[in-house]
Amino acid sequence: MRSALFISLVAIVSALVPAQNWTADASKAKVLFTVKGPWPFGTVHGRFTGLKATIRFDEKDLPGSAVSASIDATTVSTGIDLRNRDLRKKEEWLDTDKYPLISFKSTKIEKAASGYKAVGELTLKGTTRPVEIPFSFTASGSTGVFKGNFTINREDYKVGHPGGSVGTTITIELEVPVSK
């Protein structure tokens, strides 16, 4: 009788414990992107730094899990200074003086066929659109790593001119080490 009561009590308390907060290690986080570049440049590879994130995640409490994150758009880097300056300063691209942050806020976290899916809204250049970010999470004690990969259509966010020689699909790859 006592063991049944103890097990019931543990189950109730476990259900009441909210999803765990994780702290992102911004210095080690990778926020990478690729897009087909204009001829003769091929695929353009780039990255952002300056990640700020609030991550509440528990594999056993997905309804209580949430992610809110932003990137400092002024940190865009493709390895070519002139291109970086154009991406930052030109109105047709990121226009970081007017739009200094790129942000994501989840509305729900779900189990997916392989890993999980963060459903939410991405805001880029003042335009907010729904996105789904498939991701995996690997925990190791009090640390872990979130990894995700998703695509957006740059024209949906008014980045660059419609059509043109730059590809419309931008692939974003995320790798975010975290700790409790």
C-alpha positions as a printed NumPy array, in Angstrom:
array([[  0.   ,   0.   ,   0.   ],
       [  2.769,   2.444,   0.94 ],
       [  4.728,   1.689,  -2.245],
       [  1.628,   2.317,  -4.389],
       [  1.043,   5.618,  -2.579],
       [  4.724,   6.578,  -3.023],
       [  4.652,   5.755,  -6.752],
       [  1.447,   7.771,  -7.193],
       [  2.967,  10.722,  -5.34 ],
       [  6.13 ,  10.615,  -7.475],
       [  4.002,  10.512, -10.663],
       [  1.949,  13.521,  -9.538],
       [  5.011,  15.551,  -8.555],
       [  6.751,  14.651, -11.841],
       [  3.737,  15.858, -13.798],
       [  3.827,  19.191, -11.954],
       [  7.534,  19.856, -12.554],
       [  7.851,  22.236, -15.512],
       [ 10.092,  21.655, -18.501],
       [ 13.765,  22.268, -17.755],
       [ 15.484,  25.532, -18.58 ],
       [ 18.602,  25.251, -20.707],
       [ 21.228,  27.948, -21.177],
       [ 22.65 ,  28.27 , -24.688],
       [ 26.414,  28.577, -25.03 ],
       [ 26.368,  31.472, -27.516],
       [ 30.138,  31.364, -28.01 ],
       [ 29.943,  27.793, -29.336],
       [ 26.564,  27.992, -31.082],
       [ 26.551,  27.611, -34.863],
       [ 23.974,  29.438, -36.947],
       [ 24.952,  28.747, -40.556],
       [ 23.242,  29.437, -43.86 ],
       [ 23.692,  28.544, -47.516],
       [ 22.097,  29.982, -50.635],
       [ 22.81 ,  29.604, -54.334],
       [ 24.908,  32.607, -55.253],
       [ 25.117,  34.537, -58.5  ],
       [ 27.33 ,  33.164, -61.216],
       [ 30.341,  32.642, -60.955],
       [ 30.275,  32.419, -57.14 ],
       [ 28.359,  29.15 , -56.703],
       [ 26.867,  28.462, -53.291],
       [ 27.312,  31.184, -50.698],
       [ 28.041,  29.972, -47.168],
       [ 27.646,  32.228, -44.16 ],
       [ 27.102,  32.412, -40.445],
       [ 25.665,  34.574, -37.707],
       [ 26.834,  35.003, -34.119],
       [ 25.267,  36.766, -31.162],
       [ 22.653,  34.119, -30.337],
       [ 20.382,  34.922, -27.404],
       [ 17.913,  32.226, -26.437],
       [ 15.459,  31.171, -23.78 ],
       [ 15.052,  27.414, -24.018],
       [ 12.607,  25.411, -21.921],
       [ 12.723,  21.798, -23.063],
       [ 11.856,  18.441, -21.574],
       [ 11.348,  15.371, -23.739],
       [  8.694,  14.224, -21.267],
       [  6.876,  17.583, -21.237],
       [  6.659,  18.837, -24.811],
       [  3.527,  20.955, -24.123],
       [  5.536,  22.802, -21.443],
       [  8.527,  23.252, -23.752],
       [  9.24 ,  26.485, -25.647],
       [ 12.011,  28.317, -27.48 ],
       [ 12.511,  32.022, -27.994],
       [ 15.704,  33.061, -29.775],
       [ 17.276,  35.95 , -31.618],
       [ 20.4  ,  36.532, -33.659],
       [ 22.261,  39.774, -34.101],
       [ 21.801,  40.34 , -37.859],
       [ 24.8  ,  42.698, -37.937],
       [ 27.072,  39.695, -37.334],
       [ 26.357,  38.145, -40.762],
       [ 29.61 ,  36.854, -42.228],
       [ 30.265,  35.169, -45.559],
       [ 34.034,  35.557, -45.577],
       [ 33.91 ,  38.404, -48.099],
       [ 33.93 ,  41.883, -46.529],
       [ 32.26 ,  43.674, -49.451],
       [ 29.411,  41.136, -49.534],
       [ 29.039,  41.327, -45.744],
       [ 28.766,  45.116, -45.913],
       [ 26.133,  44.904, -48.655],
       [ 24.133,  42.296, -46.722],
       [ 24.176,  44.504, -43.614],
       [ 23.667,  47.941, -45.117],
       [ 21.601,  47.624, -48.279],
       [ 17.846,  47.93 , -47.937],
       [ 17.295,  45.101, -50.41 ],
       [ 19.205,  42.645, -48.194],
       [ 19.171,  42.622, -44.373],
       [ 19.181,  46.396, -43.741],
       [ 20.534,  45.803, -40.226],
       [ 20.383,  49.478, -39.236],
       [ 16.587,  49.194, -39.459],
       [ 16.242,  45.47 , -38.614],
       [ 19.078,  44.518, -36.216],
       [ 17.552,  41.215, -35.03 ],
       [ 16.318,  38.005, -36.59 ],
       [ 14.056,  36.188, -34.14 ],
       [ 12.12 ,  32.957, -33.649],
       [  9.419,  32.184, -31.096],
       [  7.876,  28.744, -30.852],
       [  4.15 ,  28.218, -30.46 ],
       [  4.568,  24.491, -29.788],
       [  7.152,  21.728, -29.659],
       [  6.124,  18.348, -31.044],
       [  7.54 ,  14.868, -31.412],
       [  8.448,  14.228, -35.051],
       [  9.197,  11.065, -37.014],
       [ 12.868,  11.685, -36.315],
       [ 13.422,  13.822, -33.234],
       [ 11.268,  16.888, -32.618],
       [  9.749,  19.868, -34.388],
       [  9.566,  23.469, -33.168],
       [  6.555,  25.154, -34.734],
       [  6.601,  28.915, -34.508],
       [  7.196,  32.265, -36.132],
       [ 10.37 ,  33.623, -37.69 ],
       [ 10.747,  37.391, -37.954],
       [ 13.238,  38.667, -40.51 ],
       [ 13.359,  42.229, -41.852],
       [ 10.087,  43.109, -40.13 ],
       [  8.197,  40.213, -41.728],
       [  6.866,  37.402, -39.533],
       [  6.045,  34.04 , -41.099],
       [  5.268,  30.584, -39.729],
       [  8.105,  28.052, -39.851],
       [  8.746,  24.533, -38.648],
       [ 12.213,  23.618, -37.455],
       [ 12.92 ,  19.883, -37.232],
       [ 15.558,  19.26 , -34.578],
       [ 17.284,  16.638, -32.485],
       [ 18.397,  16.882, -28.884],
       [ 21.216,  14.879, -27.355],
       [ 21.613,  15.161, -23.596],
       [ 24.644,  14.195, -21.557],
       [ 24.047,  14.848, -17.88 ],
       [ 23.668,  18.589, -17.336],
       [ 24.659,  19.478, -20.914],
       [ 23.215,  18.822, -24.331],
       [ 23.144,  19.84 , -27.973],
       [ 20.208,  20.935, -30.107],
       [ 20.702,  20.446, -33.863],
       [ 18.268,  21.569, -36.532],
       [ 18.023,  22.313, -40.205],
       [ 15.298,  24.145, -42.129],
       [ 14.735,  26.265, -45.221],
       [ 13.042,  29.571, -45.919],
       [ 12.171,  31.408, -49.101],
       [ 14.099,  34.699, -48.985],
       [ 11.413,  36.421, -51.074],
       [  8.847,  35.729, -48.317],
       [ 10.923,  38.036, -46.098],
       [ 11.688,  40.658, -48.783],
       [ 15.383,  39.747, -48.813],
       [ 16.939,  40.567, -52.188],
       [ 15.071,  41.221, -55.422],
       [ 12.451,  38.726, -56.62 ],
       [ 13.977,  36.306, -59.077],
       [ 17.465,  37.302, -60.072],
       [ 20.628,  35.29 , -59.899],
       [ 20.532,  34.588, -56.142],
       [ 18.637,  31.438, -55.206],
       [ 15.308,  31.829, -53.427],
       [ 15.837,  29.001, -50.932],
       [ 18.037,  29.681, -47.922],
       [ 19.051,  26.656, -45.859],
       [ 19.694,  27.333, -42.179],
       [ 21.638,  24.913, -40.006],
       [ 21.634,  25.209, -36.217],
       [ 23.853,  23.615, -33.591],
       [ 23.335,  24.958, -30.09 ],
       [ 25.232,  23.524, -27.116],
       [ 23.342,  24.021, -23.839],
       [ 23.711,  23.456, -20.121],
       [ 21.34 ,  23.407, -17.137]])
